Amino acid sequence: MIWKTATRSLDLSRRAHVMGILNTTPDSFSDGGSFTTQNTALAHAREMIAHGAAIIDIGGESSRPGAAPVSAEEEIARTAPLIRAIRAQWDGLISIDTTKAAVAREALTAGADIVNDISGLTADPEMPALCAATSCGIVVMHMQGTPGNMQDNPSYTDVSAEIRAFFQERLATLTAAGIDPTSLCFDPGIGFGKTLEHNLTLLRDLPTLAPADHPLLLGISRKSFLSKISNSPTPTDRDASTIALTTLARQQGIMLHRVHDTQSTVRALRTVEGLLGI
C-alpha cells in the first residue's frame, strides 16, 4: 500500500510509520503552550525526526473538546513560518492540521505535503478543490459535531457502520471532485464525538473501517478516554496506554499512528514487527 502526495510517497506495505504531533497552540490538551515559539517548536520537530517520525503534523488551532476557534490569520502565523523552517532542514513529510483552505494553502506553499482535516473536508467548501489542484496527501477524519460541542451527547446506532458509510461517501465525493484516490487516508476520529464505548468499539473494528486499499491513521495518543480504563489522570500518564493500543493496532495491520511520544512508539512498533518477522 502506498500513500501518495505531490512530492513524495509513503510505503505502507511492510513497516508502520509514526506521525509526530507538533502543536503551536497555547491551549491543546497535552502540549498546549510548550511549542509556541519557533525555536522551541523547531527543536521539538528535530527531536521527533531523530526519533524516527516519518511525518511531522503541525497544528495551529486546538481541537480539544470545548476549544474555541481561531482566525485563519492566526493559524497561518503560528504554522507557515515553522513549516518553512522545517522544510529547509528536512525532506520528510510535513502535515498541516487544519479545516481551513486558506491555512492549508499557505502551509502547502511553505512546504507541507499533507492536509490533515478533522472535518473530513466538509468544513470549508474550498478545501476539496485546493487539495485536488495541489495533489497533496489528505487525511479524512470523522467527527460528530464540532470541537466546541462534540462531547455533549455523542450518539450512534452503529458507530462502526456509520463511520464506514461516512468514509465511503467521502471517497466517492472527493474523487468526483478530482482528488486522486491514492492520496486519501482515513482516520476514525477516536475521541471526536464519541463516548468511551464508541471508542472501544472502533478500536476493536479498526481493520474494517477504511475503504478497501486505503490506509487508516490511528490517533489515540494521550486521549482522555484512556484515563477511564487505565487510571491515568494526566495526559503524559497515558503514554503507556497509548503504546499498548498502538502495538495491538499494528498487529491488526494499522500502519499509521499519530502520537506525541515518537521515540517510544517507534521502538514499540519495531519490536512488534520483529516478532512478526518484518
BELUR-V601206 format. One record per run of one state. SS is the DSSP state (H for helix, E for strand, C for the rest). FROM is the first residue (numbers start at 1). TO is the last residue. If there is no record, write none. Layout:
# BELUR-V601206
ss->[SS:SS]
from->[FROM:FROM]
to->[TO:TO]
This chain:
# BELUR-V601206
ss->[C:E:C:E:C:E:C:H:C:E:C:H:C:E:C:H:C:E:C:H:C:E:C:H:C:H:E:C:H:C:H:C:E:C:H:C:H:C:E:C:H:C]
from->[1:2:5:9:12:17:24:38:51:55:60:72:90:93:98:101:111:114:118:127:135:137:142:159:177:181:184:188:196:205:206:209:215:219:224:231:235:252:256:260:262:276]
to->[1:4:8:11:16:23:37:50:54:59:71:89:92:97:100:110:113:117:126:134:136:141:158:176:180:183:187:195:204:205:208:214:218:223:230:234:251:255:259:261:275:278]
